[in-house]
Amino acid sequence: MQIFLWLTPWEKSLTFIAVIAAAAILFVKGCASRQPPFRQKLYFWIGLAALYSVSQTQFEYYSEHEFFMHRLQHVVLHHVAPFLIALARPGAILWAGAPLKGKRWIRPIFESRPVQQLLSIGRQPVIAVILFDGLIFFWLLPSVHFLAMIDWRLYRLMNWSVIITGLIFWSLVLPPAPEQTLHRSAGCRIAMMLAVMPPQIVVGSLIFFAPQELYPIYTLCGRAFAQLDPVTDQQIGGLLMWIPASMMSVIGIIMVIRNELQHSEHAINK
């Protein structure tokens, strides 16, 4: 019974549930027609489950009452889950699973000039890097963070913004699908992942070494772990931003290098 209680949403978001459900249904239908490899399906389902588990379960209670749990939530929303979903390269599968009427309605929107211009801007390496790090730092400004944690609309906007920027960034930098022709060079993608690391380390270390409580909202709202003092809570949160988040870039870089070596070996063997 405890597991079912844990899986119930702390604060239900019908929009979030609908998006997750729609993605799951489209992916299942798309897999039936395209038959992707098991690894690709595994990445997608783990990534989708990770998004849901930190946003629509009792986990969210802890993320609203402890700073380090909030940082752990954002490591998942911004790094781990988007990384896995981007690695699954689900675009073609999701499109294959969409109903014909839906495709007729969606295609003109995506092919419209404003949407194409917006996508073109978002795909620019400098813009993608700025958005990826910049939004995280914006929401971590103490005054902004305070408002986001007391206003459910800002709180959900914050979470959606880190998910979307995470998906944009990781889909740009991870090894592309074989059928993709428009993608950045390996050097560019490695440079992008290297570029986002120092700012995260700096901000994480600033939070870690802060001698005073930067985010009193967690004390005001009541902490989930009463035995954990505010400064220690911040230190753990800073470390989560400093180390695991940066390590995701390291993993991504290794994957890009390995992908390039495999392509080079394949070209030599041909």
N, C-alpha and C positions, 0 to 999 in steps of 0.2 A: 504493500500500500504506500510505503514511503516514496518509492520510485515514481508512482503516479502523481503524488503530491508535488514532488520536485519538478515534474514535467509540465505542471499547470502554469500558465503565464502569471507572473507577478503583476504586470500591467499589460493587458491584452491590447494588441494593435491589429485590428482587422486588416488594415492595408498590408502590413508586413506578412501576416499569415497568408493573405491572398496572393501576394507576389511569390512567396516560397512555394505555395501549393501549385500555382500556375507553372512555375519553372519546373517543378517535379513532374507534373503531368505532361508538359511539352517534351521533356527529356525522355520520359518513358516511351511516348509515342514516336519520337524521333529515333530512338535506339532500335525500335522494331523495324524501321525501314533502312537505316544506315548501318546497323551492326558494328558499332565502334568496339575497339579492343577493351578487355576487362579493366586494364589500368586506367584508361580514360574515364570509364564509368565510375570507378572507385574514387578517383580524385574529385569528380563532381559531387558525388553523394556525401563524401566526408566534408567537403567545403560547404555544401548546402546545410547539412546537419549542424555544422559548427556555427553557422550564422544563426540558425534557429535556437540552438541550445544556450547561447549567451544573451539572446534577446527576448525569447518568449517562454522562459522557464523561471524557476525561483532564483536562478543565477542573477537575474536582473535586480532582485532585492539587494543582494550583496554588492553589486556594482553601484548601487545608489547610496550605499551606507558605508563603504570603505573605499578610499582613494586607490589603493593598490588593486582591488577587485575591478574597479572601473578601468584602470590601465590594462589589466588582463583582458577585460572585455574588448577594449579597443585594439589590443594586439591581435585578437582573433578577427574582429570586424575589419581591420585595416590591413592586416598582413596575412595571417594564416589562411582564413577562408577565401579571400580574393585570390591569393597565391594558388591555392588548390583548384579553384574554379577556372582561373585563367589557364592553368596547366592542363586542364581537361579539354580546353578549346571547344566549348559546347555550342558556339554560335550556329554552325551549320546543322547540328543535331536539333537544337531548339527550333530552328526555322523549319526543318523537315517535319517536326511534330505539330506545327501550327496548322489550324484548319484553313482551308482555301479562302473562305470569306475573310478570315483574319489577315491573311497575307495581302489580299486585295485592299484592305483598309490600311494596313501598316506600311506597305511598300511606298505609296506616294508620300507619306510623311517622312520616311527616312531618306527618300530620294529628293526631297524638297531642298531648295538652295539654302535656306537658313539652317536646317539641321545639318547639312553637309558641311557648311562653313563652321558650325559649332564643333562638329566632330573633328574637322581639320585642325582647329585651334587646340582642342584637347589632346590631339596626337603629337603636337609639337613637343620635343624632348624637354625643353626648358620649362614650358607651361606645365607639363605633366609632373616634373620634379617639384616645381613651386607649389602646385596644388596638393601634391602628396604630403609634403612636409608642412606647408603653410597652414593648411586647415587644422592639422593636429595642434600646431603651436597656437593658432588662434583660439581654439576651444580650451587650451590650457592656460590662457591668460586668467589670473585669479578672478577678476571682475566678470569676465565673460563666462567662465566656468560656473561661477556662483549662480548667474542668471539661468544658464542651461540646466542646472540641476534642480531648480525650483519651478521651472516652467516646462510642462510636459511637451509643449509644441517645439520649443527650442531643443529639448533633450532628444526628441525623435529626429529633428532636422540635423542635429549633430551626428547621430548614429548613421543616418542615411548618407550624409556627406562623406563620412570616412569610408563607408562601404563602396560608394560610387567611385571616389577617387582611388581607392585601393584597386578596384577592378580595372579602371582605366590604366593605372600605372603598371600593374603586373601583366596585363594583357599586351602591353607595349614592349616590356623588357624580357619576358620569358621566351624560350625558343618557339618560333611560329609553327603553325600547322604546315604540312608539306604543300597544301594547295594555295597557301597565302603567297602572294607575289609582292604586295606592298608592305614592307616591313623595314625597320631600321637595321643597320649593320650590327654585327656582334660587338664591335668596338663601341658603338654608340650606346647599345643596351647595357654593356658593362659600365660605361661611364655614368649612365643614369643611375644605376644601382649604387655605384660608389658615391655619387653626389648626394644621395639622400642620407647616407650614413653619418657624416660628421655633425650635421645639425641635430639629429636625434641623440647622438652621444652627448653633445654639449647641453641640450635642454634636459636630458635625463640626468646628467651629472649636476646641473644647477639645482634641480629638484632634490636630488639625493643629498647634496651638501647644504641645503637650506637649513639654517639653525632654528627657524621658527615655522609655525604652521602657516602654510600658504593657502590652504583650502579649508576654511573653517565650516563650510557648509555641511561637511560630514559629521562634525561635532554637534552642530546645531540640530541636525535631523536625527541624531542618535546613531551611534556606531554599532555595526553588527557584531564586532568583536571588542567588547568593552576592555579587555585586558591589553589591547594594542594601543599604545599612545600615538597621537597624531604625527609626530616627527618620524617615528619608526614606520608608520603606515606610508608616509611620503617617501621614505628611503626605499622601501620595497617597490613602490610605484615607479620611482626614478630608475631603479635597476631594471625593471621590466621594460621600460622604454629604452634604456641604454643598451642592454645586452640582447634579449631575445629578438627585439624588433630589428636591430642591426644585423643579427645573424641570418635573418631571412634574406637580406641582400647578399650575404656571403653564399648562401645555398643557391640563390638565383644565378650568381656569377659562375659558380661551379657548373651548374646545369648548362649555361650558355657555352662555356668553354668545352665541356664534354660534347655538346651537340656539334660544335664546329669541328672538333677533332674527328668525330664520327663521319661528318660530311667529307672532310679531307681524305680520310682513309678510304671511304667509298669511292671518291673520285680517282684516287691513285689505283685502286684495284680494277676500275673500269678500263 
